[in-house]
């Protein structure tokens, strides 16, 4: 599983990545701007949410670049990943057969068809036509149940 798939498939990973982004930007902002860590956390949260109260903003070019990176990361990565994860949980069909289950059904069907073919060959006399008709009826119902 790739790194991107891990982040998009797990709420926990998305939250950890988001908090990591906030923490990293807070530490860098603290270093670039000389603000307290609490003020830097506040700045990162306000900037990441794109609220921008204006009470704290970068004065240095490094802080401004950091703000641009943080806002871009939120808009182009974090928010789309959250949206994609939420949408995928809505459209996933939990009743769908897994690959292994599909293979098992196909194998069982092959066995049924082989058994029917053997029975058709081994039947003799007047009962043969009645039993063949009944077997064809069963085959038809099995085919309908499995969608064709």
C-alpha positions in Angstrom: 0.0 0.0 0.0 1.4 3.4 -1.0 1.8 6.3 1.4 -1.0 8.2 -0.3 -3.3 5.2 0.0 -2.6 5.0 3.7 -3.5 8.6 4.2 -6.7 8.4 2.2 -7.9 5.2 3.7 -7.5 6.0 7.3 -9.1 8.8 9.4 -6.3 8.3 12.0 -3.6 8.8 9.4 -5.3 12.0 8.1 -5.6 13.4 11.5 -2.0 12.6 12.4 -0.8 14.1 9.1 -2.9 17.3 9.7 -1.6 17.6 13.3 2.0 17.0 12.1 1.6 19.7 9.5 0.3 22.2 12.1 3.1 21.3 14.5 5.8 21.5 11.9 4.5 24.9 10.7 4.2 26.1 14.3 7.8 25.2 15.1 9.0 26.9 11.9 6.9 30.0 12.5 8.2 30.2 16.1 11.8 30.0 14.7 11.3 32.4 11.8 9.1 35.0 13.6 10.4 34.7 17.1 6.9 34.3 18.5 5.9 32.1 21.5 5.0 28.5 20.8 1.4 29.1 21.8 1.2 32.1 19.5 2.8 30.0 16.7 0.2 27.2 17.2 -2.6 29.7 17.1 -1.2 31.2 13.9 -0.9 27.8 12.3 -4.5 26.9 13.1 -5.9 30.2 11.9 -3.8 30.1 8.8 -4.5 26.4 8.0 -8.3 27.1 8.4 -7.8 30.1 6.1 -9.7 32.3 8.6 -6.8 34.8 8.9 -8.0 37.0 11.8 -5.1 39.4 11.3 -4.0 39.3 14.9 -0.8 37.4 13.9 0.8 37.4 10.6 4.3 36.8 9.3 6.8 39.7 9.1 9.7 37.8 7.5 10.0 36.4 4.0 10.5 32.9 5.5 7.3 33.3 7.5 5.4 34.4 4.4 6.7 31.5 2.4 5.7 29.2 5.2 2.2 30.7 5.3 1.9 30.1 1.5 3.0 26.5 1.9 0.6 25.9 4.8 -2.4 27.4 2.9 -1.5 25.5 -0.3 -1.0 22.2 1.5 -4.5 22.6 3.2 -6.2 23.6 -0.1 -4.5 21.2 -2.4 -3.9 18.2 -0.2 -5.5 18.0 3.2 -9.0 19.2 2.3 -9.3 17.0 -0.9 -8.0 14.0 1.0 -10.7 14.5 3.7 -13.3 15.0 1.1 -12.2 11.9 -0.9 -12.2 9.8 2.2 -15.6 10.9 3.2 -17.0 10.4 -0.3 -15.5 6.9 -0.6 -17.2 5.8 2.7 -20.5 6.8 1.2 -20.1 4.9 -2.1 -18.4 1.7 -0.9 -20.7 -1.3 -1.4 -20.1 -3.4 1.8 -22.4 -6.1 0.4 -20.2 -6.7 -2.7 -18.4 -10.0 -2.9 -14.7 -10.0 -2.3 -12.4 -11.5 -4.9 -12.0 -14.7 -3.0 -15.7 -15.1 -2.6 -16.2 -14.6 -6.3 -13.6 -17.2 -7.1 -15.3 -19.7 -4.7 -18.7 -19.1 -6.3 -17.2 -19.7 -9.8 -15.5 -22.9 -8.7 -18.8 -24.1 -7.1 -20.6 -23.4 -10.3 -18.1 -25.3 -12.4 -18.5 -28.3 -10.1 -22.3 -28.1 -10.3 -22.1 -28.0 -14.1 -19.7 -30.9 -14.2 -22.0 -32.9 -11.9 -25.0 -32.1 -14.1 -23.1 -33.2 -17.2 -22.1 -36.5 -15.6 -25.7 -37.1 -14.5 -27.0 -36.4 -18.0 -24.6 -39.0 -19.4 -25.4 -41.6 -16.8 -29.2 -41.5 -16.8 -30.9 -44.3 -18.8 -34.4 -45.3 -19.8 -37.7 -43.4 -19.6 -36.6 -41.4 -16.5 -33.8 -39.8 -18.4 -36.0 -37.2 -20.1 -37.8 -36.3 -16.9 -34.6 -35.9 -14.9 -32.9 -34.0 -17.7 -35.8 -31.5 -17.7 -35.6 -31.1 -14.0 -31.8 -30.6 -14.1 -32.2 -27.9 -16.8 -34.8 -26.2 -14.7 -32.3 -26.2 -11.7 -29.5 -24.9 -14.0 -31.8 -22.1 -15.2 -32.7 -21.1 -11.6 -29.1 -21.1 -10.6 -28.2 -18.9 -13.6 -31.0 -16.5 -12.7 -29.9 -16.3 -9.0 -26.4 -15.5 -10.1 -27.4 -12.9 -12.6 -27.0 -14.7 -15.9 
